[in-house]
Amino acid sequence: MATDALDRRVLLGALGGAAGIAVMSKIAQGGPLNPPAGPIAPTGKTVQEIYDKIARTDLGLAEARIPVQSLPGSPTATHVISQSGSYYLTGNILGVAGKNGIEITADDVSLDLCGYSMIGGGSSLSGVLATSATASLRLCDGKLTGWGQRGVHTQALRAAVLCDLIGANNGDDGFFLGNNHVCRNCIAVGNGHFGFVSQENASYFGCAARQNGFGGFDAAFGSCVESCVAENNSFEGIRAAFESRIANCEFSFNGTAGINVSSNCLVEHNMCTGNQTGIRVEGSAVRVDSNNCVGGGTGILATSGGNLFLRNSSRAAPTAFNFASGNAYGPIVNVAGVGDIGGVTNANHPWANFIY
């Protein structure tokens, strides 16, 4: 009996060992350890193979946005956006005589130029023209240059956001904007008229206007212009209408005034250099505070009364301050070349205006 039991254990052990060896043998059956001869090559799909798998529609590749170049034109435009939606460029657009580049007739449009240029010609019209009086628009990231009229013409719009655009060497204005527009990080250079023209309640942040044939900015009622630059424009750096605010900007070497404002405006913390007049006030109820004017003919000029001038400074202008009767201002203190100004009368006055 003991011998039989031992024989069974030996037999089971042998069978188990054989099964284990078989299992291990199957596990060990991988691929060859030596790679095939030749250079290492990719085993996945190429970018072109993936691209070729993307579904297409009549408007282009299957993405949510619509390529502008797929849109038909009209007698007045190379391409017309006639429906709400998001659109983008797939390449540069070249101007055609007697036509706008892109005409927008729909409400609620987003247009991404994707870094491309819209290049007009002398007899072309505007690069982007919006005609709907009720529409809103977002336009960004591209260059509009050489159009016979304007780079961007959105005067009809009720609201728009424009960002990261260049309007250069257009026959009229770089940007001609409507009411309630916000313009960020845009540049207007070498245009025939103004760099930027806007209707009521426009806001400019971080924009620059240089070497335009008339002025840098023409800002209407209720505008806000902050951290902007206007340089070497033929006439004014900025002309701003009622209830506008101009702050933390730089206006240099413009042909007439760096800043020209009418009534009810706030002008603060700006730098004006080399303009014929640094700041010119032609209305009333204007506060001019903490600006610095250097060079030119007159630092700060008020041609009418009812304004307030505090904490401003002027240097190297034949006429530092010239205020018409009826204005209020802090004491004007001449500290040019005196060294320590602590002993100069009114130098420590909190509202003093300085000649230095």
C-alpha positions as CSV (number, residue, x, y, z in Angstrom):
1,M,0.0,0.0,0.0
2,A,2.7,2.4,0.9
3,T,4.5,1.6,-2.3
4,D,1.3,2.2,-4.4
5,A,0.8,5.6,-2.7
6,L,4.4,6.6,-3.4
7,D,4.1,5.6,-7.0
8,R,1.0,7.7,-7.4
9,R,2.7,10.8,-5.9
10,V,5.7,10.3,-8.2
11,L,3.4,9.9,-11.2
12,L,1.3,13.1,-10.3
13,G,4.5,15.0,-9.7
14,A,5.8,14.0,-13.0
15,L,2.6,15.0,-14.8
16,G,2.5,18.3,-12.9
17,G,6.1,19.0,-13.9
18,A,5.3,18.2,-17.5
19,A,2.3,20.5,-17.5
20,G,4.3,23.3,-15.9
21,I,7.0,22.8,-18.4
22,A,4.5,23.0,-21.2
23,V,2.9,26.2,-19.8
24,M,6.3,27.8,-19.3
25,S,7.3,26.8,-22.8
26,K,4.2,28.6,-24.3
27,I,4.9,31.7,-22.2
28,A,8.4,31.8,-23.4
29,Q,7.5,31.7,-27.1
30,G,7.9,35.5,-27.8
31,G,9.3,37.1,-30.9
32,P,12.9,36.8,-32.1
33,L,15.4,38.4,-29.8
34,N,17.4,39.8,-32.7
35,P,15.8,42.8,-34.6
36,P,15.6,42.6,-38.4
37,A,18.4,44.0,-40.3
38,G,18.4,47.6,-41.5
39,P,17.5,51.0,-40.0
40,I,14.8,51.4,-37.4
41,A,11.6,52.5,-39.0
42,P,8.3,53.7,-37.5
43,T,5.5,51.2,-37.1
44,G,2.5,53.7,-36.7
45,K,0.6,55.8,-39.3
46,T,2.1,58.8,-40.9
47,V,0.7,62.3,-40.5
48,Q,-0.4,62.2,-44.1
49,E,-2.2,58.9,-43.5
50,I,-4.1,60.4,-40.5
51,Y,-4.8,63.6,-42.5
52,D,-6.2,61.5,-45.3
53,K,-8.6,59.8,-42.9
54,I,-10.2,63.1,-41.8
55,A,-13.7,63.5,-43.2
56,R,-14.3,66.3,-45.6
57,T,-17.3,68.4,-46.3
58,D,-18.1,70.8,-49.2
59,L,-16.6,73.5,-47.0
60,G,-13.3,71.8,-46.4
61,L,-11.9,69.6,-43.6
62,A,-14.2,68.4,-40.8
63,E,-13.7,71.0,-38.1
64,A,-16.2,73.3,-36.5
65,R,-14.9,76.5,-38.2
66,I,-15.5,77.3,-41.8
67,P,-12.7,78.3,-44.2
68,V,-13.3,81.7,-45.7
69,Q,-11.7,80.6,-49.0
70,S,-14.5,78.1,-49.5
71,L,-17.1,81.0,-49.5
72,P,-18.4,82.5,-52.7
73,G,-18.0,86.2,-53.5
74,S,-20.2,88.9,-54.9
75,P,-19.9,91.9,-57.2
76,T,-18.4,93.9,-54.2
77,A,-16.3,91.3,-52.4
78,T,-14.0,88.4,-53.0
79,H,-15.7,86.4,-50.2
80,V,-18.9,87.0,-48.3
81,I,-19.8,85.8,-44.8
82,S,-23.5,85.7,-44.8
83,Q,-24.3,83.4,-41.9
84,S,-23.4,83.5,-38.2
85,G,-20.5,81.3,-37.2
86,S,-16.7,80.9,-36.8
87,Y,-14.5,81.4,-39.8
88,Y,-10.8,81.2,-40.5
89,L,-8.3,81.8,-43.3
90,T,-6.3,79.0,-44.9
91,G,-3.9,81.3,-46.7
92,N,-3.3,84.9,-47.8
93,I,-6.1,86.7,-49.6
94,L,-5.2,89.0,-52.5
95,G,-7.2,92.1,-53.3
96,V,-9.2,92.6,-56.5
97,A,-9.9,95.9,-58.1
98,G,-13.3,97.4,-57.1
99,K,-13.9,94.8,-54.4
100,N,-13.5,94.3,-50.6
101,G,-11.6,91.3,-49.4
102,I,-14.1,89.9,-47.0
103,E,-17.6,91.3,-46.6
104,I,-19.6,90.4,-43.5
105,T,-23.4,90.7,-43.7
106,A,-24.3,88.3,-40.8
107,D,-24.7,88.7,-37.1
108,D,-22.4,87.1,-34.5
109,V,-19.3,86.2,-36.5
110,S,-15.9,85.2,-35.3
111,L,-13.1,85.6,-37.9
112,D,-9.6,84.3,-37.3
113,L,-7.0,85.4,-39.9
114,C,-4.7,82.7,-38.5
115,G,-1.6,84.8,-39.0
116,Y,-2.2,85.3,-42.7
117,S,-2.2,88.5,-44.6
118,M,-4.9,90.2,-46.6
119,I,-3.1,92.1,-49.3
120,G,-5.0,94.7,-51.3
121,G,-4.1,96.8,-54.3
122,G,-4.4,100.5,-55.2
123,S,-7.9,100.1,-56.7
124,S,-9.2,97.6,-54.2
125,L,-11.7,98.6,-51.5
126,S,-11.4,97.5,-47.8
127,G,-9.8,94.4,-46.4
128,V,-12.7,93.5,-44.1
129,L,-16.0,95.3,-44.4
130,A,-18.9,94.7,-42.1
131,T,-22.3,96.0,-43.3
132,S,-24.9,94.7,-40.8
133,A,-26.1,97.4,-38.4
134,T,-27.0,94.8,-35.8
135,A,-24.0,92.5,-36.0
136,S,-21.2,91.7,-33.6
137,L,-17.8,90.5,-34.5
138,R,-14.6,89.1,-33.2
139,L,-11.6,89.6,-35.5
140,C,-8.1,88.6,-34.7
141,D,-4.5,87.6,-35.7
142,G,-3.5,88.9,-39.1
143,K,-2.3,91.7,-41.3
144,L,-4.3,93.9,-43.6
145,T,-2.1,95.9,-45.9
146,G,-2.3,97.9,-49.1
147,W,-6.0,98.2,-49.5
148,G,-7.3,101.1,-51.5
149,Q,-9.7,102.3,-48.7
150,R,-9.4,100.8,-45.2
151,G,-7.8,97.8,-43.7
152,V,-10.8,97.1,-41.4
153,H,-14.1,98.9,-41.8
154,T,-16.6,97.9,-39.1
155,Q,-18.4,101.2,-38.6
156,A,-21.9,99.6,-39.0
157,L,-21.4,97.1,-36.1
158,R,-23.0,97.5,-32.7
159,A,-20.1,95.7,-31.0
160,A,-16.8,94.1,-31.9
161,V,-13.5,92.8,-30.4
162,L,-10.4,93.2,-32.4
163,C,-7.0,91.9,-31.3
164,D,-3.5,91.2,-32.6
165,L,-4.1,92.9,-36.0
166,I,-1.8,95.1,-38.2
167,G,-3.3,97.6,-40.6
168,A,-0.5,99.0,-42.7
169,N,-0.2,101.2,-45.8
170,N,-3.9,101.4,-46.6
171,G,-5.2,104.3,-48.7
172,D,-7.5,105.7,-46.0
173,D,-7.7,104.6,-42.3
174,G,-6.0,101.5,-40.9
175,F,-9.1,100.8,-38.8
176,F,-12.5,102.5,-39.0
177,L,-14.5,101.2,-36.1
178,G,-18.1,101.5,-34.9
179,N,-19.7,101.8,-31.5
180,N,-18.7,99.7,-28.5
181,H,-15.5,98.3,-30.0
182,V,-12.6,96.9,-28.0
183,C,-9.3,97.0,-29.7
184,R,-6.3,95.2,-28.1
185,N,-2.7,94.9,-29.3
186,C,-3.3,96.3,-32.7
187,I,-0.9,98.3,-34.9
188,A,-1.7,100.9,-37.5
189,V,1.3,102.2,-39.5
190,G,1.7,104.2,-42.7
191,N,-2.0,104.6,-43.5
192,G,-3.2,107.5,-45.6
193,H,-5.5,109.1,-43.0
194,F,-5.9,108.0,-39.4
195,G,-4.4,104.9,-37.8
196,F,-7.6,104.3,-35.8
197,V,-11.0,106.0,-36.1
198,S,-13.8,104.9,-33.7
199,Q,-17.4,105.8,-32.9
200,E,-18.8,106.1,-29.3
201,N,-17.5,104.1,-26.4
202,A,-14.5,102.5,-27.9
203,S,-11.7,101.0,-25.8
204,Y,-8.1,100.7,-26.9
205,F,-5.5,98.8,-24.9
206,G,-1.9,98.3,-26.0
207,C,-2.3,99.7,-29.5
208,A,0.2,101.6,-31.6
209,A,-0.3,104.2,-34.4
210,R,2.8,105.3,-36.3
211,Q,3.5,107.4,-39.4
212,N,-0.1,107.8,-40.5
213,G,-0.9,110.5,-42.9
214,F,-3.3,112.4,-40.6
215,G,-3.4,111.3,-37.0
216,G,-2.8,108.3,-34.8
217,F,-6.2,107.9,-33.0
218,D,-9.5,109.7,-33.6
219,A,-11.6,108.6,-30.6
220,A,-15.3,109.6,-30.3
221,F,-17.5,110.2,-27.2
222,G,-16.9,108.0,-24.2
223,S,-13.6,106.4,-25.3
224,C,-10.9,104.8,-23.2
225,V,-7.3,104.8,-24.5
226,E,-4.8,103.1,-22.2
227,S,-1.2,101.9,-22.6
228,C,-1.1,103.0,-26.2
229,V,1.5,104.7,-28.4
230,A,1.2,107.3,-31.2
231,E,4.4,108.4,-32.9
232,N,5.4,110.4,-36.0
233,N,1.9,110.9,-37.2
234,S,1.4,114.0,-39.5
235,F,-1.0,115.8,-37.2
236,E,-2.3,114.7,-33.7
237,G,-1.2,111.6,-31.8
238,I,-4.8,111.4,-30.5
239,R,-7.9,113.5,-30.9
240,A,-10.5,112.5,-28.3
241,A,-14.0,113.7,-27.8
242,F,-16.3,114.2,-24.8
243,E,-16.0,112.1,-21.7
244,S,-12.9,110.2,-22.9
245,R,-10.1,108.9,-20.7
246,I,-6.4,108.8,-21.9
247,A,-4.0,107.2,-19.5
248,N,-0.5,105.7,-19.4
249,C,0.2,106.4,-23.0
250,E,3.1,107.7,-25.0
251,F,2.7,110.4,-27.7
252,S,5.9,111.3,-29.5
253,F,7.0,113.6,-32.4
254,N,3.5,114.1,-33.8
255,G,3.1,117.1,-36.2
256,T,0.6,119.1,-34.0
257,A,-0.5,118.0,-30.6
258,G,0.4,114.8,-28.9
259,I,-3.0,114.8,-27.1
260,N,-6.0,117.0,-28.2
261,V,-9.2,116.7,-26.1
262,S,-12.5,118.4,-25.9
263,S,-14.8,118.6,-22.8
264,N,-15.3,116.3,-19.8
265,C,-12.1,114.2,-20.3
266,L,-9.5,112.8,-18.0
267,V,-5.9,112.9,-19.2
268,E,-3.5,111.3,-16.7
269,H,0.0,109.7,-16.5
270,N,0.9,110.2,-20.1
271,M,4.3,111.0,-21.7
272,C,4.4,113.5,-24.5
273,T,7.7,114.1,-26.3
274,G,8.7,116.3,-29.2
275,N,5.1,117.2,-30.3
276,Q,4.3,120.8,-31.4
277,T,2.1,120.9,-28.3
278,G,2.2,118.2,-25.7
279,I,-1.4,118.4,-24.5
280,R,-4.0,120.7,-26.0
281,V,-7.4,121.2,-24.2
282,E,-10.1,122.8,-26.3
283,G,-13.1,122.3,-24.0
284,S,-14.1,122.5,-20.3
285,A,-14.4,120.1,-17.4
286,V,-11.1,118.4,-18.3
287,R,-8.7,117.2,-15.6
288,V,-5.1,116.9,-16.7
289,D,-3.1,115.2,-14.0
290,S,0.4,113.8,-13.6
291,N,1.6,114.1,-17.2
292,N,5.1,114.8,-18.5
293,C,5.8,116.8,-21.6
294,V,9.2,117.3,-23.1
295,G,10.2,119.5,-26.0
296,G,8.1,121.0,-28.7
297,G,6.6,124.4,-28.7
298,T,4.2,124.3,-25.8
299,G,4.1,121.7,-23.0
300,I,0.4,122.0,-22.0
301,L,-2.1,124.5,-23.6
302,A,-5.7,125.2,-22.6
303,T,-7.5,127.4,-25.1
304,S,-10.7,127.6,-23.0
305,G,-11.6,127.8,-19.3
306,G,-13.1,125.5,-16.7
307,N,-10.4,122.9,-16.5
308,L,-8.1,121.6,-13.8
309,F,-4.3,121.0,-14.1
310,L,-2.4,119.2,-11.3
311,R,1.0,117.6,-10.9
312,N,2.1,118.0,-14.5
313,S,5.7,118.6,-15.6
314,S,7.2,120.3,-18.7
315,R,10.8,120.5,-19.9
316,A,12.6,122.1,-22.8
317,A,9.6,123.8,-24.3
318,P,9.7,127.6,-25.1
319,T,6.3,127.8,-23.4
320,A,5.9,125.2,-20.6
321,F,2.2,126.0,-19.6
322,N,-0.3,128.3,-21.3
323,F,-3.7,128.4,-19.6
324,A,-6.6,130.6,-20.8
325,S,-8.4,132.5,-18.1
326,G,-10.9,130.7,-16.1
327,N,-8.8,127.5,-15.5
328,A,-7.7,126.1,-12.1
329,Y,-4.2,124.7,-11.6
330,G,-1.7,123.9,-8.9
331,P,1.3,126.3,-8.5
332,I,3.7,126.4,-11.4
333,V,7.2,125.9,-10.0
334,N,10.4,126.3,-12.0
335,V,13.1,124.0,-10.7
336,A,15.2,123.8,-13.8
337,G,18.8,123.2,-12.8
338,V,18.4,124.1,-9.1
339,G,19.6,120.8,-7.7
340,D,17.8,120.0,-4.4
341,I,14.3,121.4,-4.9
342,G,13.4,121.1,-1.1
343,G,14.0,124.8,-0.6
344,V,12.1,126.1,-3.6
345,T,8.8,127.8,-2.8
346,N,5.8,125.5,-3.4
347,A,8.0,122.6,-4.6
348,N,6.5,120.5,-1.9
349,H,2.9,121.5,-2.7
350,P,0.8,118.4,-3.5
351,W,-0.7,119.9,-6.6
352,A,2.4,121.7,-8.0
353,N,3.1,121.7,-11.7
354,F,6.8,121.8,-12.5
355,I,9.1,123.3,-15.1
356,Y,12.4,121.4,-15.0
